[in-house]
Amino acid sequence: MQLESPCRFNLYAVWLPIAHNLQLTTNAFLDDFLGRGLQWITDCRLSINIDSISSFSCKLITYLTETSALIKACLLMYFSVDRVYSVYRSDRITPTTGLWVARLGVGLSYSMCMIFSIPQLIYVDRVTGNDGRSSCEYVDPLAPGVKYVLYLYIIGATMFPSLLIFVTNLCIIFRMRTFNTHNKLSGACDRKAAIEFGKVITHLAISVLFSCLSFPLVILIILRQQLHMHNYQETRPDYAKKIVELSRLFSSIDCINYACDFYFYIAFMPEFRKTLVRVFKLDRLAITHSVTLKTTISSVDSVSCSDFQLNRTVRTPGKTRDYTQETLVDCVRTGL
């Protein structure tokens, strides 16, 4: 869709899945499924902790996980502001204007988030516990650098994006309600407006899901940080274990944020559905029916042309002119 008709919405939709796939690969598959899900499925007989194999794997997986979450939040904030601007300035701008601004925002989001997440490579490492088991965690949970990366995720990747997205959603809903009321009174029905309305609804669905699933995880991250501050692992081990398990559970649930965009596009965007059908050639039956119909019409017309051709030979004294070739061209044109 971006190649056929470039626009800002498609640009965001192209770059968001890159962060989503990183998150699903590193967090959902490597950590949640292979690390904990496989252990639960096999009744604790098998588990593959990729992030605990070496220090490099621990640092890399943690860095990619946190960076992709931060990129998703930044892109969604930028996306939300763009949607508000598009809705309130729909009479002055089109979906294709300001592409360079969208590209700049995408580039800054990726580059700045990768730079801000570099401390993850410093403070996280492979740690061996008293029981001899290795795990990937922060070496010193109370270090200033660890607090920085935690607050970066809590504030930069969840709380501030959720607040901004909530405000922009209210602005969009208010504007769309006014727009729909105006259309009902005037009886207007514009196809382009309907397409843009589908994009707005898609964005609202993505952003609302992000806010609902991210906020509980933030609370649990704060509670988990308090475990280290008050040494609850020693004084209240049962409470500490529950908080750790809940944080892991909601971390897995949060991955739903990164797997539902495709279904929102199908549900609310007719143009996406048409493009999907065309890409996967699901409309082959309709094309075959159309070709068969055209072939039948062409056959009927060619029969009429053949009958007509018999009467198109003109004889003149000393010269006979044959119109067969010209008539054949006419027949082909008529058939098509």
ZABAKE-347187 format. One record per residue (C-alpha): x, y, z. Coordinates in steps of 0.02 Angstrom, whole numbers, plus 50000, padded with zeros to 5 digits. Example, Ala and Ser with C-alpha at 12.3 -4.5 7.8 and 13.67 -1.06 7.14 Angstrom:
ZABAKE-347187
506154977550390506844994750357
This chain:
ZABAKE-347187
500005000050000501435011950038502225008649867500585011549775499965026549873501235033549998500485041750151500945045050331499805031750404500565018050295502305023850343501945021450528501105004850492502674998950401503925003450538502904998350690502944979650649504854979850651504834984450836503394972350862504324957750785505854961350891504794961351048503864945551000505474936450957506524941451107505214943151243503754932151193504654917751108506424916851179506034922251357504204918351392503924902851287505614894051286506104900051459504474897851557503104891351444504074876051389504484872251570502634872851615502114862251466503384848551504503024848851692504724856451734505674843251637506294854751498506694873251485507834883051371508444899451446509264907651297509654923451394510614913551526511764904351407513074917951406513364935951454513214941351273511514933051248510894940551411511404958251364510814956851183509094949751221508784962151361509364976751253508264971751105506764968651217506844985451306507324995151150505894988151047504644992451184505315010251192505265011951002503465005950997502965018751128503855033151039503125028750870501385027250944501535044351025502135052050863500755042750772499435049350894499975067350875499945065150686498175058150693497575072950796498355085050673497575075650527495845075550604495815093950652496675100050492495825088450369495305103350260497115109250238498155093550229498015076850142498665059750194500105061550072500755078350133502155079650260502935062850222504655069850265504025074250439503425056450465505075049350402506025061050517504985055550665505245037150627507115039550608507265049350769506215036750864507315022250814508985030950835508625039751000507835024451080509335013851032510505026751110509485028951269509435010151298511325007751293511445006751485510514990351472512104983051398513094988951549512044984651702511224968251651512234952151650512214933451679512154930051866512404913351955511384911052114511764901252272510884885952201512044885752051510724891551926511124905651807509914919551766509914935751669509624950551784510334966951846511944964251941511564978252066509684982152066509964997852171511305005552060510915022751985511075015851809509795002351846508595015251915508855025251756508385010851640506895006251749506235024051753506575025451567505405010751539504125015951670504015034151618504665034451439503905018351375502285017251474501665031251588502005046451479501465037751317499875031551402499455049051464499815057251297498865043851201497375045551319497295064351289497485062551100496145049151097494925060751184495315074351057495065062350912493435055350981492735072751010493215078150834492525062550752490895064150847490705081950784491175076450608489905062350606488525073750670488915086350533488875072750399487195066150459486435083450453487135087450281486885070050210488675069750147489545053350110491345054150052492345038550011494005046650058493265052350223492675034650256494435027950225495175040850343493855036550472494395018350464496205023550494495695033950644494705019550720496185007850691497355019850781496125021450925496025002550944497925000750945498205014851068496815009551188497494991851194499224998851229498605009051377497564995151452498924981751447500434992551490499795001251646499674985651759501444980851711502094997851767501334995551940502124978351957503824984851901503744998152038503234985052167504634973652109505894987652131505284989952310505694971752344507534976052328507404992652420506574984852574507404967852560505754958652550506624943252479507264939852655505894947052765504344942652661504854929152535503074923652494502554941452450504124944052348503824928052251502034933152209502594950152145503944942252036502724929551963501404942851931502664954051843503154939551731501324935651695500894953551646502494954651545501854940151442500114947751429500884964151372501524955051217499724955351154500084973651116501304968150983500244954850898498534962650867498854976650741498604965250592496854960550651496404978750682496924982950503495814969050436494334973950545494314992850517495224996450353494334991350191495824996550085496954984850183495754970450155495694973749969497584974649958497754958650059496564949549943497504955849791499214951349862498734933549906497704931949745496154926949840495084934949705495664922449574493914915049562493174931949518494534934949389494254917749311492394921049301492704937749218493904930349090492684916249051491294928849023492384939248907492914923848810491104918648785490634935848723492134935948607491624919148534489864925048499490494941048419491764931548314490384920748243489404936148192490974943648118491304927848018489574928647942489824946747904491524943447827490754932947687489914948247617491444959547625492324953747467492094966947330492454962747150492854976447028493344974846846495154969246841495384969847030494724960247177494904968047349494854956647501494314964247666494704948747767496144956247866495214972347904493674962647956494714951648071495384966948160493614973548180493064956848251494454956748379494044974548432492204970248447492584954748549493664964348670
